[in-house]
Amino acid sequence: MRGFLFLGLLLFFLVPFSFAQLVPAENRILFQIQEFLEYPPVLQGWNNWTNFCYLPQTPSLVITCSSGHITELTIVGNKKSPSQSLKSSSPQALSGKFSIDSFFTVVTKLSSLKKLSLVSLGLWGPLPAKISRFHSLEVLNISTNFIIGEIPSSLANFKNLKSLVLARNLFNGSVPDLKGLKTLEVLDLSDNHLGPKFPSIGNNNLVTLNLSNNFLRSEIPNGLNKFTHLQILDISSNKLVGPMPYFLFSLPAIQSISIARNQLSGALPGSVSCSNNLKFVDFSSNLLIGKLPACLGSSSRNRTVINVWNCLSSTSTKYQHPHTFCEKQAIAVKPPSRTDHDEKQQSTIKLGVVLGLIAGIVVVVGAIGLLIFFIIKKVTRNRVQGYKNDSFAFEKNSTLSNIADGGNARRTMRMVSLGLPPYHVFTLEEMEEATNNFDPTNLVGEGSQGQLYRGWLRDGSVVLVKCLKLKQKHSPQILQQHMEMISKLRHRHLVSVLGHCVVTYQDHPNTASTVFIVLENVVNGSLKDHLSDWRKRDVLKWPQRMGITMGIAKGIQYLHTGGVTGNDIQLENVLLDETLTARISSYNISLPPKVGSESPLAGPDQFTSAKAAEKEDIYQLGIILLDVIIGRPINSRSETEDLKLQVETALAESPSKLRDLTDPCIRGTFAYDSLKTTVQIAINCLEKEPSRRPSVEDVLWHMQYSIQVQEGATNSGNLSGNLSGKLSGNRNMFY
């Protein structure tokens, strides 16, 4: 009997052990993962004798095996993401040697994985589409990292996925269509930069949906009323607009709803019903008016309702805005009315059919008439040439004609508007409405050229309104010339002009005009903000800084091509959008200095002045290059000269000395030859003699070379750990 018992115990221990042994390939993959993640504390105990399938499970490490293959891998590190970091703890990504593409090439070889969690490990870079190779995956959690770019659409291929958590990263852009994830129960995309559209989910099995702290700017879709299994909904801290979706409160399984810190407006209907399961509701800091429904009022039992900072009239709290506040704000953010548009479209469709035949006949007749008109006009053009010059000064002004229509300038100035609305000529009433009659609370800044106000257009978009009060009288033709030129200033690396408004005073002919220039609003802060704040600066590794400075140079090239020089290009005037794309916010759009001048760029004196201004722009670019290399703003011209001398000396002496001058946040992320090239560009841009400074085209050429060197070194894994780069290259690159 004892023999059988001993044999049974022996089989009990040996059989699972034999089944739990990993295949050698997956054993090697785990060691590769350990190396890719740069030996985090949770993985440091691994060695050749480690039996991975029998490691004790902890909150930081779970490895589950079945039939010799890993089915679950959970690794939780201790690296803070940007959204988590506080002053006491710095966010920390993996070093520049890390390649997210290579990493997932290895991890996806674990073909039997059903659960994968890689949390707080410092992963950075765009999530590769090859992640879809996990055919059996049911749980994917890559939260609290530094992953950038758009969420790959290939995630929709996970037919068995039940939980998708990508929270606390740097994802941006629209969420791909996730309707194909039929089994999804948990979706958490919070704390990213996603938007503006509400994600297309279309899955009735969702239990938890968290989209908080993103850039969603749309109405909440009515399709959510079909989510009968939804228990937890958090879409707070976005810019969601439109009416409160009252149907959410009556979803059969709903337990918690957070819609706080949005721009929802209007009044809740009194007949709203609430699910018996609903325990928590937060719709604070919106634009809601009227009375609370009974099921959300103070009489509701076992239910927490937070409703402060709306404009509600029947609440037990005094923390509400006045009714007028919500009305004004709701008008500013109100989306276009689809209902009105649809009704108008339907009311005119029959008339359109009736008029269609008539319109066709009119078009044919009109075309013949126009053909005759242009033939006559061409024949008589030479006879009326002088009259055209006097009456249409803009069309024949030599300077602006060359700027707008000649050679490269013609191609550049006619770029597409990059998704911006068409250029619009505003009325004074629209300017007053946008700025709330130029309310002082909307004043952003004031300078020598005028005031800058924040405003809200009728479509809900936030803009900046620059107010220029002209000190001298200008002819309508001159103002038309400049507004026409300004209307063409649209480029990916500029804060583009969306429209203008000119106010002239007909009753007082000697009084100067006022010009309002409407600019797009970029909300992610300035480059100075990012270099002054250690949390933001640490996100800007060398490749990001090279992309930003390349963008600045392209913006300058565009301006110079259009004849716009003497621009105030400083760190605080370079804004970064949600994709860290550089946008120059201050450029020379001032009007003519005196009556009768055809253009601020006309004549030999202005030409000489423009050339000097071009070189001053190059000098400012050199300062910015030094700023991003050393990782802090430079405060004076003398400090600039001192730093220039330091980097020039370090460049001549040794790579290690040059490295010591760089921002510690970028060490380990740059290829030395890329850094060396950029330093040399900065030195040449900072030449004391303006004529010795390079053109912006020269700068762009060498910056492109620097980026190519960086990309090559990144792909080969040879970054700044190897500082044996040659110093024998030609330092005088521009001459």
VODRENKOL-365207 format. One record per residue (C-alpha): chain; z, y, x. Coordinates in nm, 3 decimals. Each point is the difference from the previous one (the first is absolute). Example, Ala and Ser with C-alpha at 12.3 -4.5 7.8 and 13.67 -1.06 7.14 Angstrom:
# residues 2
A  0.780  -0.450  1.230
A  -0.066  0.344  0.137
# end
This chain:
# residues 735
A  0.000  0.000  0.000
A  0.092  0.233  0.283
A  -0.333  -0.080  0.167
A  -0.193  0.107  -0.307
A  0.208  0.319  -0.019
A  -0.068  0.080  0.364
A  -0.371  -0.067  -0.044
A  -0.004  0.224  -0.309
A  0.165  0.287  0.187
A  -0.242  -0.046  0.289
A  -0.299  0.023  -0.231
A  0.153  0.302  -0.173
A  0.004  0.198  0.325
A  -0.316  -0.130  0.161
A  -0.246  0.012  -0.287
A  0.038  0.373  -0.082
A  -0.010  0.079  0.368
A  -0.334  -0.173  0.041
A  -0.144  0.174  -0.302
A  0.138  0.342  0.103
A  -0.150  0.010  0.348
A  -0.264  0.272  0.028
A  -0.350  -0.077  0.114
A  -0.039  0.129  0.358
A  -0.248  0.272  -0.102
A  0.247  0.166  -0.237
A  0.274  -0.031  0.258
A  -0.216  0.205  0.239
A  -0.079  0.252  -0.275
A  0.370  0.079  -0.042
A  0.034  0.076  0.371
A  -0.307  0.222  -0.023
A  0.160  0.185  -0.293
A  0.315  0.044  0.209
A  -0.209  0.158  0.276
A  -0.203  0.222  -0.237
A  0.321  0.135  -0.154
A  0.131  0.079  0.349
A  0.295  -0.240  -0.016
A  0.213  0.154  -0.276
A  0.372  -0.098  0.003
A  -0.043  -0.244  -0.289
A  -0.254  -0.203  0.203
A  0.143  0.028  0.350
A  0.174  -0.338  -0.007
A  -0.323  -0.199  -0.029
A  -0.096  -0.233  0.286
A  -0.197  -0.318  0.061
A  0.285  -0.212  -0.138
A  0.028  0.186  -0.329
A  -0.056  -0.213  -0.308
A  -0.129  0.270  -0.233
A  0.025  -0.208  -0.315
A  0.375  -0.045  0.050
A  0.096  0.356  0.085
A  0.280  0.123  -0.227
A  -0.128  0.237  -0.266
A  0.131  0.356  0.015
A  -0.093  0.322  -0.183
A  -0.204  0.094  0.310
A  -0.177  -0.329  0.068
A  -0.127  -0.277  -0.225
A  -0.238  -0.275  0.112
A  -0.071  -0.274  -0.252
A  -0.212  -0.302  0.087
A  -0.177  -0.267  -0.201
A  -0.205  -0.290  0.138
A  -0.013  0.156  0.345
A  -0.114  0.343  -0.119
A  0.179  0.329  -0.058
A  0.010  0.096  -0.368
A  0.235  0.299  0.024
A  0.045  0.254  0.280
A  0.241  0.290  -0.039
A  0.075  0.232  0.293
A  0.207  0.315  -0.057
A  0.039  0.235  0.296
A  0.204  0.314  0.053
A  -0.270  0.264  0.044
A  0.013  0.295  -0.238
A  -0.309  0.117  -0.186
A  -0.082  0.373  -0.040
A  0.131  0.005  -0.359
A  0.327  -0.170  0.101
A  0.086  0.196  0.309
A  0.287  0.244  0.007
A  0.104  0.244  0.272
A  0.228  -0.262  0.145
A  -0.266  -0.265  0.048
A  -0.352  0.049  0.127
A  -0.295  -0.182  -0.157
A  -0.146  -0.245  0.247
A  -0.337  -0.172  -0.001
A  -0.121  -0.268  0.235
A  -0.154  0.118  0.326
A  -0.361  0.099  0.049
A  -0.080  -0.349  0.127
A  0.049  -0.139  -0.349
A  -0.318  -0.087  -0.192
A  0.048  -0.063  -0.369
A  -0.343  -0.161  -0.023
A  0.080  -0.252  0.274
A  0.345  -0.058  -0.147
A  -0.134  -0.101  -0.341
A  -0.274  -0.205  0.161
A  0.282  -0.218  0.135
A  0.227  0.006  -0.306
A  -0.279  -0.096  -0.242
A  -0.037  -0.328  0.190
A  0.316  -0.111  -0.182
A  -0.223  -0.126  -0.278
A  0.276  -0.160  -0.209
A  0.210  0.313  -0.038
A  0.121  0.074  -0.350
A  0.251  0.271  0.088
A  -0.045  0.261  0.274
A  0.245  0.286  0.058
A  -0.036  0.229  0.303
A  0.249  0.282  -0.056
A  0.121  0.284  0.227
A  -0.189  -0.130  0.301
A  -0.184  0.318  0.103
A  -0.346  -0.132  -0.091
A  -0.255  0.281  0.020
A  -0.371  0.047  -0.061
A  -0.226  -0.072  -0.299
A  0.059  -0.325  -0.184
A  -0.304  -0.220  0.080
A  -0.206  -0.157  -0.278
A  0.043  -0.341  0.166
A  0.343  -0.021  -0.162
A  -0.185  -0.157  -0.293
A  -0.025  -0.322  0.207
A  0.342  -0.101  -0.141
A  -0.145  -0.214  -0.277
A  0.332  -0.141  -0.127
A  0.218  0.310  0.031
A  0.242  0.066  -0.285
A  0.226  0.268  0.155
A  -0.115  0.276  0.239
A  0.249  0.258  0.123
A  -0.106  0.236  0.282
A  0.233  0.284  -0.090
A  0.172  0.257  0.221
A  -0.260  0.025  0.274
A  -0.254  0.258  0.117
A  -0.317  -0.145  -0.153
A  -0.262  0.267  -0.072
A  -0.333  0.031  -0.179
A  -0.105  -0.141  -0.334
A  0.130  -0.321  -0.150
A  -0.279  -0.254  0.060
A  -0.178  -0.112  -0.315
A  0.006  -0.357  0.133
A  0.360  -0.027  -0.123
A  -0.144  -0.053  -0.347
A  -0.118  -0.344  0.121
A  0.355  -0.143  -0.006
A  -0.030  -0.202  -0.318
A  0.353  -0.149  0.034
A  0.182  0.318  0.106
A  0.322  0.064  -0.193
A  0.157  0.276  0.208
A  -0.170  0.280  0.197
A  0.227  0.246  0.183
A  -0.159  0.265  0.224
A  0.270  0.264  -0.042
A  0.108  0.258  0.261
A  -0.318  0.015  0.203
A  -0.269  0.265  0.055
A  -0.270  -0.136  -0.233
A  -0.225  0.265  -0.155
A  -0.295  0.027  -0.237
A  -0.055  -0.179  -0.328
A  0.149  -0.339  -0.070
A  -0.273  -0.267  -0.030
A  -0.063  -0.173  -0.331
A  0.275  -0.262  -0.035
A  -0.106  -0.141  -0.336
A  -0.089  -0.328  0.168
A  0.365  -0.071  0.089
A  0.072  -0.183  -0.325
A  0.327  -0.160  0.115
A  0.153  0.313  0.154
A  0.359  0.063  -0.110
A  0.124  0.256  0.255
A  -0.202  0.297  0.129
A  0.177  0.250  0.227
A  -0.217  0.268  0.164
A  0.271  0.268  0.015
A  0.047  0.257  0.277
A  -0.361  0.029  0.112
A  -0.271  0.266  -0.037
A  -0.202  -0.172  -0.274
A  -0.195  0.186  -0.268
A  -0.123  0.186  -0.191
A  -0.098  -0.267  -0.255
A  0.249  -0.229  -0.170
A  -0.063  -0.356  0.127
A  -0.211  -0.235  -0.210
A  0.226  -0.300  -0.050
A  -0.081  -0.158  -0.336
A  0.250  -0.282  0.043
A  0.229  -0.081  -0.290
A  0.230  -0.219  0.214
A  0.151  0.282  0.207
A  0.379  0.008  0.001
A  0.053  0.278  0.257
A  -0.231  0.297  0.066
A  0.104  0.261  0.260
A  -0.243  0.279  0.090
A  0.258  0.270  0.076
A  -0.036  0.262  0.272
A  -0.377  0.011  0.017
A  -0.271  0.257  -0.080
A  -0.105  -0.128  -0.343
A  -0.145  0.283  -0.209
A  -0.127  -0.131  -0.332
A  0.120  -0.093  -0.345
A  0.201  -0.319  -0.043
A  -0.251  -0.250  -0.144
A  0.049  -0.132  -0.351
A  -0.080  -0.348  0.130
A  0.362  -0.035  0.111
A  0.092  -0.068  -0.363
A  -0.131  -0.354  0.050
A  0.250  -0.078  0.277
A  0.229  -0.204  -0.220
A  0.187  -0.158  0.294
A  0.069  0.327  0.185
A  0.370  0.048  0.074
A  0.014  0.266  0.274
A  -0.236  0.300  0.018
A  0.035  0.270  0.266
A  -0.277  0.261  0.026
A  0.225  0.290  0.097
A  -0.075  0.273  0.255
A  -0.373  0.027  -0.055
A  -0.208  0.269  -0.174
A  -0.070  -0.186  -0.322
A  -0.113  0.226  -0.284
A  -0.059  -0.015  -0.374
A  0.234  -0.106  -0.282
A  0.297  -0.231  0.036
A  -0.120  -0.359  -0.072
A  0.260  -0.073  -0.269
A  -0.121  -0.359  -0.042
A  0.170  -0.089  0.329
A  0.344  0.020  -0.160
A  -0.084  -0.272  -0.251
A  -0.154  -0.258  0.236
A  0.176  -0.324  -0.098
A  0.137  -0.093  0.345
A  0.048  0.346  0.152
A  0.340  0.061  0.162
A  -0.045  0.298  0.235
A  -0.243  0.295  -0.009
A  -0.019  0.280  0.259
A  -0.263  0.271  -0.055
A  0.197  0.282  0.162
A  -0.149  0.280  0.213
A  -0.346  0.009  -0.154
A  -0.183  0.256  -0.214
A  0.005  -0.173  -0.338
A  -0.007  0.252  -0.284
A  0.024  0.036  -0.376
A  0.258  -0.125  -0.247
A  0.113  -0.353  -0.073
A  -0.060  -0.106  -0.360
A  0.317  -0.042  -0.202
A  -0.089  -0.352  -0.108
A  0.013  -0.156  0.347
A  0.162  -0.343  0.003
A  0.167  -0.160  0.299
A  0.017  -0.363  0.102
A  0.341  -0.163  -0.026
A  -0.033  -0.102  0.366
A  -0.043  0.358  0.124
A  0.304  0.095  0.212
A  -0.119  0.288  0.220
A  -0.242  0.291  -0.053
A  -0.063  0.294  0.235
A  -0.259  0.260  -0.095
A  0.167  0.298  0.169
A  -0.193  0.283  0.168
A  -0.305  -0.004  -0.225
A  -0.134  0.257  -0.249
A  0.118  -0.154  -0.326
A  0.099  0.214  -0.299
A  0.155  -0.049  -0.342
A  0.269  -0.246  -0.109
A  0.093  -0.339  0.133
A  -0.072  -0.300  -0.223
A  0.311  -0.167  -0.138
A  -0.027  -0.310  0.218
A  0.002  0.218  0.314
A  0.270  0.239  -0.117
A  0.372  0.006  0.069
A  0.065  -0.243  -0.285
A  -0.183  -0.283  0.175
A  0.242  -0.267  0.117
A  -0.010  -0.197  0.325
A  -0.296  0.209  0.112
A  -0.010  0.257  0.282
A  -0.246  0.284  -0.067
A  -0.060  0.276  0.260
A  -0.196  0.294  -0.142
A  0.102  0.308  0.206
A  -0.241  0.274  0.114
A  -0.240  -0.017  -0.290
A  -0.009  0.254  -0.285
A  0.172  -0.213  -0.262
A  0.195  0.170  -0.278
A  0.227  -0.277  -0.130
A  0.188  -0.141  0.297
A  0.362  -0.005  0.103
A  -0.082  0.138  0.345
A  -0.053  0.364  0.091
A  -0.232  -0.085  0.288
A  -0.328  0.084  -0.172
A  -0.271  0.258  0.070
A  -0.085  0.264  -0.261
A  -0.276  -0.095  -0.242
A  -0.247  0.248  0.157
A  0.029  -0.170  0.340
A  -0.144  -0.328  -0.128
A  -0.273  0.175  -0.198
A  -0.129  0.190  0.306
A  0.024  -0.297  0.233
A  -0.169  -0.231  -0.253
A  -0.295  0.238  -0.029
A  -0.033  0.004  0.378
A  -0.011  -0.379  0.034
A  -0.170  -0.090  -0.329
A  -0.288  -0.244  0.061
A  -0.336  0.052  -0.173
A  0.016  -0.113  -0.362
A  -0.207  -0.312  -0.043
A  0.034  0.009  -0.378
A  -0.144  0.348  -0.034
A  -0.282  -0.088  0.233
A  -0.082  -0.321  -0.183
A  0.004  0.170  -0.341
A  -0.226  0.276  0.122
A  -0.233  -0.254  0.155
A  -0.019  -0.201  -0.323
A  -0.049  0.310  -0.214
A  -0.303  0.106  0.204
A  -0.167  -0.336  0.054
A  -0.193  0.007  -0.328
A  -0.114  0.355  0.061
A  -0.109  -0.105  0.349
A  -0.221  -0.272  -0.140
A  -0.160  0.244  -0.243
A  -0.057  0.262  0.268
A  -0.120  -0.249  0.259
A  -0.363  0.007  -0.108
A  0.000  0.378  -0.028
A  0.156  0.031  0.346
A  -0.271  -0.218  0.151
A  -0.272  0.224  -0.133
A  0.184  0.312  0.119
A  0.039  -0.145  0.351
A  -0.370  -0.067  0.034
A  -0.095  0.346  -0.121
A  0.269  0.159  0.218
A  -0.121  -0.184  0.310
A  -0.350  0.133  -0.048
A  0.139  0.352  -0.045
A  0.213  -0.024  0.315
A  -0.296  -0.123  0.203
A  -0.205  0.303  -0.103
A  0.297  0.229  0.074
A  0.049  -0.130  0.355
A  -0.371  0.026  0.078
A  0.002  0.367  -0.106
A  0.325  0.058  0.190
A  -0.139  -0.146  0.323
A  -0.312  0.217  -0.020
A  0.199  0.319  -0.053
A  0.289  -0.076  0.239
A  -0.130  0.216  0.288
A  -0.043  0.299  -0.229
A  0.365  0.002  -0.108
A  0.160  -0.110  0.326
A  0.172  0.334  0.063
A  0.147  0.004  -0.349
A  0.144  -0.350  0.049
A  0.169  0.105  0.322
A  0.174  0.286  -0.175
A  0.096  -0.189  -0.315
A  0.088  -0.341  0.147
A  0.162  0.088  0.329
A  0.161  -0.342  0.039
A  -0.329  -0.190  -0.005
A  -0.150  0.213  0.276
A  0.305  0.078  0.210
A  -0.101  -0.123  0.343
A  0.339  -0.110  0.128
A  0.122  -0.194  -0.302
A  -0.347  -0.138  -0.057
A  0.011  -0.160  0.343
A  0.350  -0.127  -0.056
A  -0.065  -0.158  -0.335
A  -0.353  -0.126  0.036
A  -0.098  -0.051  0.359
A  -0.010  -0.321  0.205
A  0.327  -0.186  0.037
A  0.184  0.257  -0.208
A  -0.218  -0.075  -0.298
A  0.075  -0.369  0.019
A  0.368  0.055  0.063
A  0.065  0.259  -0.266
A  -0.168  -0.213  -0.266
A  0.235  -0.292  0.042
A  0.115  -0.179  -0.310
A  0.320  0.134  -0.147
A  0.205  -0.306  0.098
A  0.118  -0.076  -0.351
A  0.106  0.358  -0.067
A  -0.084  0.171  -0.330
A  -0.306  0.231  -0.005
A  0.055  0.348  0.137
A  0.121  0.225  -0.280
A  0.007  0.377  -0.053
A  0.330  0.071  -0.170
A  0.101  0.285  -0.228
A  0.304  0.218  0.054
A  0.158  -0.156  -0.310
A  -0.038  -0.345  0.156
A  0.167  0.121  0.321
A  0.289  0.148  -0.196
A  0.039  -0.316  -0.203
A  -0.009  -0.221  0.309
A  0.272  0.197  0.180
A  0.208  0.090  -0.308
A  -0.095  0.366  0.039
A  0.058  -0.024  0.376
A  0.361  -0.094  -0.050
A  0.199  0.063  0.323
A  0.135  -0.355  -0.021
A  -0.357  -0.123  0.063
A  -0.043  0.214  0.313
A  -0.054  -0.237  0.293
A  -0.052  0.252  0.278
A  -0.109  0.350  0.089
A  -0.200  0.122  0.298
A  -0.216  0.286  0.123
A  -0.292  -0.110  -0.219
A  0.198  -0.031  -0.324
A  0.218  -0.234  -0.202
A  -0.027  -0.375  -0.056
A  0.113  -0.143  -0.335
A  0.032  -0.354  -0.129
A  -0.183  -0.049  -0.329
A  -0.089  -0.259  -0.263
A  -0.349  -0.021  -0.147
A  -0.064  -0.108  -0.357
A  -0.100  -0.350  0.110
A  0.347  -0.045  0.149
A  -0.100  0.028  0.366
A  0.223  0.197  0.235
A  -0.175  0.267  0.208
A  0.078  0.289  0.232
A  -0.117  0.348  -0.096
A  -0.060  0.247  0.282
A  0.014  0.362  -0.113
A  -0.194  0.250  0.217
A  0.036  0.366  -0.091
A  -0.284  0.185  0.168
A  0.090  0.330  0.162
A  -0.353  0.139  -0.021
A  -0.279  0.004  -0.251
A  -0.269  -0.268  0.037
A  -0.331  -0.027  -0.177
A  -0.052  -0.289  -0.244
A  -0.273  -0.135  0.230
A  0.241  -0.026  0.295
A  0.263  -0.176  -0.209
A  -0.267  -0.234  -0.134
A  -0.108  -0.085  0.355
A  0.347  -0.095  0.108
A  0.086  -0.195  -0.312
A  -0.325  -0.195  0.037
A  0.090  -0.082  0.359
A  0.355  -0.098  -0.093
A  -0.125  -0.226  -0.280
A  -0.175  -0.215  0.261
A  0.314  -0.061  0.207
A  0.062  -0.357  -0.108
A  0.074  -0.263  0.257
A  0.222  -0.303  0.039
A  0.210  0.178  0.264
A  0.045  0.332  -0.180
A  0.221  0.102  -0.286
A  -0.306  0.078  -0.209
A  -0.060  0.300  -0.223
A  -0.027  -0.097  -0.367
A  -0.098  0.338  -0.142
A  0.063  0.372  -0.006
A  0.054  0.299  -0.222
A  -0.105  0.358  0.080
A  0.167  0.283  -0.190
A  -0.169  0.340  0.019
A  0.121  0.316  -0.163
A  -0.294  0.164  -0.174
A  0.206  0.295  -0.125
A  0.108  0.089  0.351
A  -0.306  -0.024  0.227
A  0.195  0.102  0.309
A  0.258  -0.275  -0.041
A  -0.048  -0.317  0.202
A  -0.043  -0.346  -0.156
A  0.232  -0.301  -0.004
A  -0.125  -0.347  0.089
A  0.178  -0.322  -0.095
A  -0.101  -0.311  0.197
A  0.101  -0.337  -0.149
A  0.073  -0.273  0.257
A  0.077  -0.368  -0.044
A  0.364  -0.097  0.053
A  0.091  -0.256  0.269
A  0.354  -0.126  -0.054
A  0.085  -0.229  0.294
A  0.125  0.276  0.228
A  -0.130  0.153  0.319
A  -0.054  -0.150  0.343
A  0.290  0.219  0.115
A  0.224  -0.164  -0.261
A  -0.097  -0.344  0.127
A  0.063  0.085  0.365
A  0.329  0.179  -0.074
A  0.149  -0.282  -0.210
A  0.077  -0.311  0.206
A  -0.049  -0.225  -0.304
A  -0.352  0.126  -0.061
A  -0.083  0.030  0.370
A  0.079  -0.365  0.062
A  -0.268  -0.101  -0.251
A  -0.262  0.193  0.199
A  -0.088  -0.242  0.277
A  -0.273  0.081  0.249
A  -0.294  -0.127  -0.214
A  0.119  0.210  -0.295
A  0.035  0.309  0.221
A  -0.346  -0.050  0.143
A  -0.143  -0.024  -0.353
A  0.182  0.319  -0.103
A  -0.118  0.203  0.300
A  -0.354  -0.132  -0.041
A  0.013  0.121  -0.361
A  0.116  0.345  0.109
A  -0.287  0.023  0.250
A  -0.252  -0.105  -0.268
A  0.138  0.266  -0.232
A  -0.037  0.263  0.272
A  -0.355  -0.115  0.071
A  -0.087  0.036  -0.369
A  0.145  0.351  -0.011
A  -0.177  0.106  0.320
A  -0.328  -0.140  -0.129
A  0.040  0.225  -0.301
A  0.086  0.303  0.211
A  0.369  -0.003  -0.097
A  0.196  0.071  0.319
A  0.331  0.154  0.097
A  0.191  -0.249  -0.212
A  0.378  -0.018  0.006
A  0.019  -0.364  0.111
A  0.362  -0.088  0.065
A  0.220  -0.300  -0.072
A  0.135  0.147  -0.323
A  -0.355  0.072  -0.120
A  -0.116  -0.360  0.045
A  0.099  -0.197  -0.310
A  -0.002  -0.380  -0.029
A  -0.099  -0.167  -0.324
A  0.134  -0.333  -0.123
A  -0.235  -0.187  0.238
A  0.110  0.212  0.300
A  -0.338  0.173  0.003
A  0.017  0.344  0.164
A  -0.087  0.296  -0.224
A  -0.025  0.353  0.147
A  0.162  0.232  -0.252
A  -0.046  0.341  0.162
A  -0.343  0.121  0.100
A  -0.166  0.337  0.021
A  -0.124  0.084  -0.347
A  0.082  0.371  0.017
A  -0.243  0.249  -0.153
A  -0.198  0.279  0.179
A  0.223  0.259  0.166
A  -0.186  0.306  -0.126
A  -0.250  0.126  -0.255
A  -0.364  -0.071  0.068
A  0.040  -0.276  0.257
A  -0.229  -0.288  -0.087
A  0.231  -0.266  0.135
A  0.294  -0.035  0.234
A  -0.235  -0.207  0.217
A  -0.294  0.242  0.016
A  -0.110  0.203  0.301
A  0.044  -0.046  0.377
A  0.364  0.111  0.006
A  0.090  -0.248  -0.268
A  -0.198  -0.271  0.181
A  0.196  0.061  0.321
A  0.323  0.004  -0.197
A  -0.092  -0.327  -0.171
A  -0.062  -0.169  0.336
A  0.340  0.113  0.124
A  0.155  -0.123  -0.324
A  -0.166  -0.341  0.048
A  0.165  -0.034  0.340
A  0.336  0.103  -0.147
A  -0.034  -0.283  -0.253
A  -0.060  -0.239  0.290
A  0.312  0.129  0.174
A  0.203  -0.063  -0.318
A  -0.143  -0.352  -0.015
A  0.120  -0.056  0.357
A  0.353  0.102  -0.101
A  -0.007  -0.248  -0.291
A  -0.114  -0.276  0.235
A  0.299  0.073  0.224
A  0.226  0.006  -0.306
A  -0.099  -0.351  -0.110
A  0.023  -0.134  0.357
A  0.354  0.125  0.066
A  0.107  -0.048  -0.364
A  0.138  0.345  -0.085
A  -0.124  0.349  -0.086
A  -0.062  0.242  0.287
A  0.153  0.339  -0.078
A  -0.162  0.247  0.237
A  -0.303  0.065  0.217
A  0.212  -0.009  0.317
A  0.138  -0.341  -0.099
A  -0.358  -0.114  -0.053
A  -0.095  0.103  0.353
A  0.307  -0.175  0.146
A  -0.075  -0.324  -0.183
A  -0.365  0.019  0.096
A  0.102  0.020  0.365
A  0.239  -0.293  -0.041
A  -0.253  -0.235  -0.158
A  -0.269  0.110  0.246
A  0.233  -0.082  0.291
A  0.107  -0.332  -0.153
A  -0.363  -0.093  -0.063
A  -0.079  0.053  0.367
A  0.307  -0.182  0.132
A  0.059  -0.325  -0.190
A  -0.034  -0.169  -0.340
A  0.377  -0.053  -0.025
A  0.071  0.373  0.032
A  -0.254  0.080  -0.269
A  0.152  -0.266  -0.223
A  0.347  0.154  0.047
A  -0.128  0.327  -0.148
A  -0.123  -0.166  -0.319
A  0.190  -0.030  -0.327
A  0.213  -0.318  0.017
A  -0.125  -0.086  -0.350
A  -0.352  -0.069  0.131
A  0.090  -0.191  0.316
A  -0.129  -0.352  -0.028
A  -0.267  0.103  -0.251
A  -0.256  0.175  0.221
A  -0.255  -0.120  0.251
A  0.056  0.198  0.318
A  -0.367  0.094  0.037
A  0.003  0.132  -0.357
A  0.307  0.213  0.073
A  -0.148  0.119  0.329
A  -0.323  0.109  -0.168
A  0.188  0.188  -0.272
A  0.222  0.175  0.253
A  -0.308  0.113  0.191
A  -0.154  0.133  -0.322
A  0.317  0.201  -0.066
A  0.004  0.141  0.354
A  -0.360  0.118  -0.028
A  0.060  0.153  -0.344
A  0.289  0.200  0.149
A  -0.202  0.165  0.278
A  0.107  0.364  0.042
A  -0.362  0.114  0.030
A  -0.153  -0.042  -0.351
A  -0.350  -0.060  0.136
A  0.126  -0.311  0.180
A  0.134  -0.159  -0.314
A  -0.221  -0.274  -0.148
A  -0.192  0.024  -0.324
A  0.133  -0.190  -0.299
A  -0.295  -0.242  0.036
A  0.114  -0.082  0.355
A  0.353  -0.056  -0.124
A  -0.119  -0.234  -0.275
A  -0.213  -0.203  0.238
A  0.288  -0.067  0.236
A  0.248  -0.060  -0.278
A  -0.235  -0.262  -0.141
A  -0.007  -0.160  0.345
A  0.382  0.003  0.007
A  0.014  -0.173  -0.339
A  -0.251  -0.264  0.110
A  0.211  -0.073  0.310
A  0.308  -0.029  -0.222
A  -0.170  -0.239  -0.241
A  -0.127  -0.216  0.285
A  0.343  -0.022  0.159
A  0.164  -0.076  -0.335
A  -0.241  -0.285  -0.068
A  0.065  -0.145  0.345
A  0.377  0.057  -0.015
A  -0.005  0.217  0.314
A  0.197  0.309  -0.102
A  0.237  0.223  0.191
A  0.195  -0.286  0.148
A  -0.269  -0.004  0.267
A  0.005  0.339  0.171
A  -0.225  -0.088  0.288
A  -0.288  0.196  -0.144
A  -0.230  0.157  0.256
A  0.036  0.370  0.069
A  -0.319  0.038  0.192
A  -0.210  0.109  -0.299
A  -0.155  0.345  -0.017
A  0.278  0.225  -0.128
A  -0.233  0.292  -0.068
A  -0.153  -0.182  -0.294
A  -0.162  0.297  -0.166
A  -0.183  0.144  0.294
# end
